[in-house]
Amino acid sequence: MSDDIWLVAPNDAYVQWQREEATGSDRRAFADQSIVQHCSMFSRFNDYLIAHRATVASFGADHIDGFFAELAQDCAPGTTTRLRYLKLIDRFTRHLVNIQLRGDNPAAQMLVNESWPQDEPTPIYLSSEDDARLQAVCVATEGAAFKELRNSAIVALFLASGVTAAELKLLRVDDLDTHGERPTVFVDKHGPRIARRVPIDAFAIDVLRSYHEARSSIQSPTQWLFIATAGGKPMLPDTMLKCVRIALRRADLSAADESPRLLRNTFGRRHILAGKTNEQVSNLMGLSSHRTATRLRQTVDVGVMLHGNRSNGA
């Protein structure tokens, strides 16, 4: 791609770079789920730069500090969000230096003083109150165009079933069973994640039924459940990312990581709050270990302790 795209359309440039050139510390290409998360993070940083009349080619250490001050409002204590952002900024800025769009990398020196926490990082999620607010916008609007209905259904399915972006992309029309009172979605094995059939949480049933009916009525050369074009092409990760961000804005919400991972963690935590065991939640999320469920449960236990402390002090 032309290097000038970083100056004209930085979000598009970042997506292309992630897919075609960027690699992790092990020199391996990033997985789809990681790319979606990285694009979400980059987009938020770029939005900050635009709001402060800077670009990816001109920002300095003061912009990074200001961004982190704003980011702190959406980060729970104990997360590695700041460090993850700093590593992301360092990685793409090194690339811009290499292609001579920048002369320096202000993130490099900042990284010297940072280190990963010894304990497991706290996963990012929506609180129960914010979860309810997002659920409220996952609805089928009367007279909505197919694209609008599709976008709402995508967010609803992320939030109501805990599927990943890579899994949602590969769903077929028949994988969503909307018959009966409790629809389910079948998620085939993908990488290390096990195959599973997940009951869909009640708030998303109406919008997913409406979408399934609309999608089933379309004559398409493919059977993908969510299609990007009339030709039946599957959804791209960055399009799914935009669906999540738009839904969050409609609910007047923001988060440090506005990717499908945020909704997946929120789904898992919601079911822990509902009384499910770590094993049950891991099975719903297609996980072969209980590591993620354990980390999510710790956020619930901490919340209970804090609530108890406040009550005792009243």
C-alpha positions, 0 to 999 in steps of 0.5 A, a space after each residue: 500500500 502507499 505510505 501516504 494513506 497513513 496521512 489521509 486515512 490512518 484507520 484504513 492504513 492501520 487495518 491494512 498494515 495489521 493484515 499484510 505486514 504487522 507481526 507480534 514479538 514472535 514474528 508471527 502474524 496476528 490472529 483475527 481476534 487480535 487484529 480486531 482488538 488492535 484496530 479498536 485500540 488504534 481507532 480510539 487513539 487516532 480519535 484522540 489525536 484528531 480531537 487535539 489537532 494532531 496526526 499519527 505523523 506529528 503526535 508527541 509524548 504530551 499527546 500520549 500522556 493526555 490520551 492515557 489521562 483520558 483513558 484512565 476514566 474507563 480503566 478498572 484498577 489492575 488492568 494492563 490496558 495502559 501497557 497494551 496501548 503503549 506497546 501498540 503505539 510503539 509498534 505502529 510508530 516504529 513502522 512509521 519511522 521505518 517508512 520515514 513518515 516520522 523522525 522519532 518514536 516517543 513511546 519507546 522511552 516510555 516503555 522502558 519504565 513499564 512492566 507487566 504485572 506479576 498477577 493475571 491482568 483484569 479483563 475488561 468488561 461492561 458493568 451490569 448497569 452498562 450491560 443493561 444499557 447496551 442490551 437496550 439498544 440491541 433491538 429491531 427498529 420498525 422499518 429498519 433497512 437490512 444493513 441496520 438490522 444486520 448491524 444490531 443483530 451482530 452486536 446482539 449476538 456478541 453480547 448474548 452468546 459470547 462468540 468471538 469475531 472470528 466465530 461470528 464471521 463463519 456462522 451460517 444461516 442454519 447455525 442460528 436456530 430461532 425456533 422455540 422460546 429459547 433460540 440457540 446458535 451453534 458455533 463450530 470448532 475454531 482453533 483452540 475453541 471447542 464446538 458448542 451450542 449456546 442458548 441466546 440470552 433473552 434480550 437478543 431474541 427478538 432482533 435475532 429472529 427478525 434478522 434471521 427472517 430477513 437474511 433467510 429471505 435473501 437469495 445469496 450465493 453463500 450461506 454466511 449468516 452475516 453478509 457484507 454485500 449482496 454477493 454474499 461476502 462474509 463480514 470483515 473484522 473492521 466492519 464488525 468493530 464499527 458495529 460495536 463502537 456505534 452501538 456503544 455510542 448509541 448507549 452513551 458508553 465508552 470503554 478502553 477496548 471497544 472490540 467484540 472482546 469487551 462484549 464477550 467478557 461481559 457475556 461471561 461475567 453476566 453468567 457468573 453473576 447469574 450463578 453459573 460455575 467456571 466450568 459452565 461459563 467456560 463451556 458457553 465460551 468454548 474455552 478448554 480451560 477455566 482461566 478466563 472464567 476465573 479472572 472474570 469471577 475475581 472481578 465479581 468477588 472484588 465487587 462484592 467485597 467493595 460493596 460489603 466494605 461500603 455497607 459496613 461503613 455506613 
